Amino acid sequence: MIDFTGVIDMKNYNYELKGDSRNHYVAYVDDNRPFLWKPAVIEGILRNKLNIIVEALCQQLKGKNVDMSKIIASNAKELQDIFYGRNQHYRSSTWNSEKRLGEAIANETGFECVAHDAAYCAAFSMLYDFSRVYLAYEIEEQGDECDDDDYKNEVDRIIAFYVSLYAGKKISNKTH
């Protein structure tokens, strides 16, 4: 099966140039595993991890002993393995490597990291930022001053930034 997808102005290297046109790229899909070049796949992975963080934070807010730093670190490690193409459940490309994705994150963002752990640093930052936003939302909700739309917009902003980061779009010197 061939998925014809025109992609312009991306740093992602998942495409093979066909013909003389610089606008004609072809991505070959040879199995049913989710492909990491698709933003919807990346978003689903990130939202799944955020749900894990919400569950842990809820347990913590209920007074249970939860080691949030350990949960965040282990989930960040899992995300690094996924986005560096080390997870067999996802189809990766040459972009999903320390050489390409890792160097792009390390060289072109404000994260202080090197290529071999850049995806981990980005994931750790995302999970920490989300935890901060979620806890602020919970505190405001208890004081009846919360705005669900603001919370949703902030979560969507965090997700959008990291989807673009892991997909290789709009990597800049500003982290978010």
C-alpha positions in Angstrom: 0.0 0.0 0.0 1.3 3.4 -0.8 0.2 6.6 1.0 0.7 9.6 -1.2 1.3 12.5 1.1 2.5 15.9 0.1 4.7 17.4 2.8 6.4 20.7 2.5 8.6 22.6 5.0 9.1 19.7 7.3 12.4 18.5 8.7 11.0 14.9 8.9 13.0 12.5 6.7 10.2 9.8 6.3 9.6 10.6 2.6 11.3 9.5 -0.6 11.4 12.1 -3.4 9.8 10.7 -6.6 10.3 12.4 -10.0 11.5 15.9 -10.7 8.9 17.7 -8.6 10.1 18.8 -5.1 6.4 18.7 -4.0 5.9 15.0 -4.7 6.9 12.8 -1.8 5.8 9.2 -1.2 5.7 7.4 2.1 5.6 3.7 2.0 3.5 1.9 4.5 4.2 -1.8 4.7 2.5 -2.9 7.9 -0.3 -2.0 10.2 1.7 -0.6 13.1 1.1 3.1 13.9 3.6 5.2 11.9 5.4 7.8 13.9 5.4 10.4 11.1 1.7 10.8 11.5 0.8 13.7 13.9 -2.4 11.9 15.0 -0.3 8.9 16.1 2.1 11.1 18.0 -0.8 13.0 19.7 -2.4 9.7 20.7 0.9 8.5 22.3 1.3 11.8 24.2 -2.3 12.0 25.4 -2.0 8.4 26.6 1.0 9.4 28.7 -0.8 12.5 30.0 -3.7 10.2 31.1 -1.2 8.1 33.1 0.1 11.3 34.8 -3.5 12.4 35.6 -4.2 9.0 37.2 -1.1 9.3 39.4 -1.8 12.9 40.3 -5.4 12.0 41.3 -4.0 9.3 43.6 -1.6 11.7 45.1 -4.4 14.3 45.7 -6.4 11.6 47.4 -3.5 11.3 49.9 -1.9 8.1 48.5 1.9 7.8 48.5 2.8 8.4 44.8 6.3 9.0 43.6 5.6 11.5 40.8 9.2 12.0 39.9 9.7 8.3 39.3 6.4 8.1 37.2 7.4 11.1 35.1 11.0 9.8 34.6 9.8 6.3 33.6 7.2 7.6 31.2 9.7 10.0 29.7 12.1 7.1 29.2 9.3 5.2 27.4 8.6 8.1 25.2 12.2 8.4 24.3 12.3 4.7 23.3 9.2 5.2 21.2 10.4 8.3 19.4 13.9 7.0 18.9 12.4 4.0 17.1 13.2 1.5 19.8 9.6 0.3 20.5 8.5 -2.6 18.2 4.8 -1.6 18.5 5.4 1.5 16.3 6.8 1.9 12.8 9.6 4.4 12.8 11.7 6.0 10.1 15.2 7.5 9.8 13.8 10.6 11.6 13.2 8.6 14.7 16.8 8.4 15.8 19.3 10.2 18.0 21.1 11.4 14.9 18.1 13.1 13.4 15.4 13.8 16.0 17.9 13.9 18.9 20.2 16.3 17.3 17.3 18.5 16.1 16.0 18.8 19.7 19.4 19.3 21.2 20.5 21.9 18.7 17.4 23.8 17.8 15.4 24.1 21.1 16.1 25.7 24.4 16.4 22.3 26.2 19.8 21.7 27.8 20.6 18.2 26.5 22.6 16.2 24.1 21.3 14.1 21.2 21.3 10.7 23.0 18.9 11.9 25.7 17.1 14.8 23.9 13.8 13.0 23.4 13.9 12.1 27.1 14.5 15.7 28.1 11.7 16.9 25.9 9.3 14.2 27.2 10.3 15.0 30.8 9.6 18.7 30.2 6.2 17.9 28.7 5.1 15.7 31.5 6.4 18.1 34.2 4.6 21.1 32.4 1.4 19.1 32.2 1.6 18.1 35.9 2.0 21.8 36.8 -1.0 22.8 34.7 -3.1 19.9 36.1 -2.3 20.7 39.7 -3.0 24.4 39.1 -6.4 23.4 37.6 -7.2 21.2 40.6 -6.3 23.9 43.1 -8.4 26.5 41.2 -11.3 24.0 40.9 -11.3 23.6 44.7 -11.6 27.3 45.0 -14.4 27.4 42.4 -12.4 29.8 40.2 -11.4 27.3 37.5 -12.1 27.7 33.8 -12.4 24.3 32.0 -11.7 26.0 28.7 -8.5 27.6 29.9 -7.3 24.2 31.2 -8.2 22.4 27.9 -6.6 25.1 25.9 -3.4 24.9 27.9 -3.3 21.1 27.6 -3.9 21.4 23.8 -1.1 23.9 23.5 1.3 21.6 25.3 0.3 18.7 23.2 0.5 20.7 19.9 4.0 21.9 20.7 5.3 18.4 21.5 3.6 16.8 18.5 5.3 19.3 16.3 8.6 18.8 18.1 8.5 15.0 17.7 7.2 15.2 14.1 10.0 17.5 13.1 7.8 20.5 12.4 8.5 24.0 13.6 11.5 23.2 15.8 12.8 26.5 16.9 14.9 28.0 19.6 11.8 28.6 21.7 10.6 25.6 23.7 7.0 26.9 24.1 
